């Protein structure tokens, strides 16, 4: 059974930082591309950042100067370091694991940035 479990969300003041973590089980983690998405109610889910099995990264333009994605294959975990958070970053963040046409999602974690 595949599980992706996010942690590290919560409430932070504008300008602050949070680090999200996503622990994976039931997959050969090192073979999967890992990503973070976010979705605000009424809007499409959008890519925040992704990291390939080889460690190559990509970011949404609006977040690439503030967020950093990383992975630890020994711990089956992907991280999202979020700095200089803004109120508009408030939403639910989702972990995603993908290989070929197969994809799995975490349950989502709330991040709230107060002004």
C-alpha positions, 0 to 999 in steps of 0.5 A: 500500500502506497502512502505519502504523509505530509507534515510541517504545515501550520500557521506562520507570519508573513516573512516567516519560514516553514519546512514541509516534509513528505514521507513515502512508503510502499514505493521504490522512492529513489525511482520516483519523481517527487513534487509539491503542488498546492490548490486553493478552493475553486482553482486548479492544482498548481505545481510548486516544485519538483525533483527528479530521481537524479536530483534535477529540480524545477519550480513555479516562477513565482516561487523559485526564489523563495522555495527549495525542494530537496529529497533524501532517498535514505529517508524516503522523504521529500522536503519543501523549504519555504522562506519569505512566506506571503499571505497568498501562499496560504492554501493546502499543499500536496505531495506527489510521487510519479513514475511514468503514468503512475502517480500517487498523492498525499492527503494534503497539509494546510499552510496559513500565512498571516499578514 
